Amino acid sequence: MRIKHSKYKNTGLIFELLVKQITADTLNKKDSSAVNILKKFYTGKTALVREFKLYEFINKNKAVSQTKAETIVTTIIEVSRGIDSTVLKKQKYNLIKEIKDNYNIEDFFSINVKEYKPLAALYCLMEAHKVTDVIDPNFIINNKTTLLEHLTKAGQDKEEVRDTLIEEYSKYDKDLKLLTFKILLEKFNSKYTSLLPEQKNILREFITSVDSSTRLRTVVNEEIKKLVTKIQLLKESTKNEIIKIKLQEVLKSMTTVTKKERVTDAHLVDIMQYYELIKELKGL
């Protein structure tokens, strides 16, 4: 699922359009209704103003460090999730009605806004975090990349953006953990072409057990024990002496996680690669 950008619901974009409309009205020596609309809807502590402040923050912060940019995006998403959607929807409806009463709505929204792209990206990203359906991961990655490029004024590696999303979403509720699982599936599928059921299961466990280090350690250790048995059987059944030696080296490196160790992404990668090795050897 993808979120379609709506100019009519983007409070940051509408603010910029109202400011431009004021300029146009002033140059044409006309009383500007846009001034009153701004005062009516963009002042106070309403849900609409709270959301607009998030767009404003994006526009005011430019050429910041990568770390700060990541923090800004994460914080904005968190704050947006706390705004009352029902109240906000009603206030946006009244705002558009007011604009329609004073201007030709098509002409109003045809005005060019320089920062349209990051404003649209932020709208899509905030909306994606409010719906219950699982969003297309690439849609979220693309929009976050746009925001980070706007904030840092530097190009972004989409794979790195994907990795930060995996880490970020694994801390959230069930719906976002499912999204994390989907991102991980795509990430590993792109590398290994297609995943085995065992690989998908360990990915799912890494997501669902992220809040429990004890359970995750247990899952990893059980998986390693199963893999040791599988590789041992392959070693015994192969007639190729070179493969036997290589498998013996692999077996020596396969150790379980101790209670003093923390399970990391490296353990996940190792397990994925062990399964990939088994798949390749079975195909010989």
N, C-alpha and C positions, 0 to 999 in steps of 0.2 A: 504493500500500500504506500502511496505517495500523497503528500499534502499539496493541494493547489494553492498558489499564492493568491490572495484576494486584496486588491487595492482598497476596497471598501471597508476592510476590517483591519488594515495596517495603520495603527494610530500614529506611528512614527512618520510614515509616508504622508498621511493626511496633514499632519502638522507642517511639514515642509511645503506642501501644496498650498496651504492656507497662507503661509508667509509669502510665497511667490505671488499669490492672488492679491494680497495687500499691496505689494510692490506694483503690480500691474494696475490695480485700481487707482493708486496714488498718481502714477504716471499719466493716467487718463483723466486725472482730476475728478475722480468720483469718490463718493463716500463708500468706504469699504465695509461690507457686511462681515467680511472675514475677520475683522478686528473683534467684533462682538462674539463671533463664534469661538474664536480663540479664548477670549475671556470667560465665556460660559462653560466650555468643555475642558480647557487645559489649565485650569487653576483649581486649587483646593487639594483634597486628599481622596479623591474618588478612585475607583478601580481603574478607570480609563487613564487618569493621570499617573497612577502607579505603573501601569504598563508603558505609557509614553516615556517615563523616566528611564526605562530600560533601553529603549531605542536611542534616547538622548545620550545615554552613557556610552553607547557604541560609537556614536558620531563624534563625541568629545575626546575619545581615546584613540590616538593614532601613533604609529611608530613606537609601540611599547615592546617590551621583551616578550619572548615566546612564553615564558612562565606566567607573566602577568596576563597575557592574552588568554591563555588556557583558563586561568583563574576567573577572569572577567566573564567568559562564556559560561563556565560552570555555574558561577554565582547567579548570573542572569536567568539561566534556566531554572535554578532552584527557586528564585523569587517569583518567577512567572507561574510556577506550579501552585503557588500559594494565593494567587489572585482569584477571587470569586468569579467563575466563568459565566454564571447566569447573570449576575449584576453587570459584568463587563459587556456582555452581548447586548443587553438592553441599552446601555449608555452609548455603544457604537451605533446602534439603530437610530437613536435620537440625534446623534451627531450627523449621520448621513442625511436624515430627514431635514435637518436644519440647512445643510449645504444645498440640498435639492430645492428648498424653498427660496433660496437666494441666487443660485447659479445654475447654469446648464451643466448637469452632472457629467456629461461626456466631455465637454470642453474643459471642465475643471480637472478631470483625471487625465487629460491629454497633455498637461503641462509636464515638461521634462524636469526630472530631479536627478542631480548629479550622483547622489549616494543611493540610488534606487536599488542596486544589486545587494549591498550588505543589509539594507532595510528589509528587502524581500527575504533574504536568507535567514535573518533573525526571526521574522514572522513564521516562516516554515519550520524552523527549529523549535520554537516555543510551542507551536501547535502540535508538532509531532510528539511532544512530551505530555500532551494532555489527552490524547486519544488512547483507547484501550486496545485497538488493533495493533498488530506488530507491523512496524513501518519498514519499508525497504531500506536496509542498512546503507546502501550506496547513496540514497537520497539524503540521509542524515550526514554522512561523511562529506558529500559535496557541499552542503550548506554550511557545515562547520568549517570546512576548508576555506570557503569564501569569507567567512567572518574573521578567521585567523589571519588571512592574507590582508584583509582590510585593517585589522588592528596592528599587525606587525609591519605592514608595508613590505612584506617579504613572501616569496613563494613557499608553498607548503608541500611536504611529501604526504600523499594521501594514505600511504601505508602506515606512516607514523600517526596520522590522525586516527586511522582505524584502531591502532594499538591503544591510544589514549582513551578511545571510546570503550574498548573492551574493559580496560581497568576501571573506568569511571562507572559504567553501567552495571558492572558486577556487584557494586555496593548498593544498588537500588532495589526496588521491590520486584515482585515476580514478573510483571510485564516487561520491565527493562532487562531483567536477567534473561528472558527468552530472546530478547533482541541481541543481547551479548552472545548467546549461544549461536544465533543465526550469523552474526558477524564472524565468529570463530570458524563456523562451518565453511563460510565462503573463503575465509583467509586460507584455511588448510586445503580446501578443495582446489583452490587456484594453484597450490604448490604440488599437491599429490594427485590431481585429476579427479579422483573419486575416493571417498572414505569408506573404510570397512565399518560394519556395525559396531565393532569393538572400539574403534577410534571415535565414533560419534558418542558412544556411551561415556567414554572417559572425558570428552569435552563437556558433556552435560553435567557430569559429576563435578567438574572443576567450577562450573557456574553455580549449581545448586548447593554445593558444600563450601562456598567461598567464605561464609561467616563462621565456619567451624574448622579450625586448624586440625583438631583431633580427628574428625571424620575424614577430612581430606587426606591426612597422612595415612589413615587406615586404608582408604580407597586406593591410594597410590601404591602402597605396599602389597596389597592383595593383587593389584594389576601386575606388578613387577614379578611376583611369585608365579603367576599364570604364564607370563611371558618367558620366564626362565625355563619352565617345564616345556613350553612349545619349542623354544630354541634348542633345548637339550635333545628333544626328540628328533628335530631336524638334523642336528649334528650326528646323532647315532645312525640315522637313515641314509645320509649322503655318502657316496663313494668317492667324492672329490676330496682329496687330502688337503688341498689349499683352503677349500671352504670350511673343512673341519677345524683347521687352525684358526681361521678368522672367527668362526663362531665361538671357539673357546675363549678368544680374546674378548669377544662381546660379553660372554657369560661372566667373565672376571670383573667387568666394569658395571655389571648390573647389581647394585646394592640397594637395599631398602632404606627408607628415610628414618633416621633415629629421632627420639623424642626431643632432642636438643636442636634438631634442624627444622627449618621452616620450608614448607612446600612452596616452590616457585614455578614460574612459567617454564623454566629449564626442565623440570621434571616432566611437565606435560609434553614438551617437544621431544624429550628422550623416548617417552612411551609411544608417541605417534610414530617416531622413526623406527622403533623396534617392530611395531606392527607392519610398517612399510617394508622392512627387511624380510619379515616372514612371508608377506605377500609375494615379494619378488622371488624368494627361494622356492616357494611352492609352484611358481610359474616356470621354473627351469625344467 
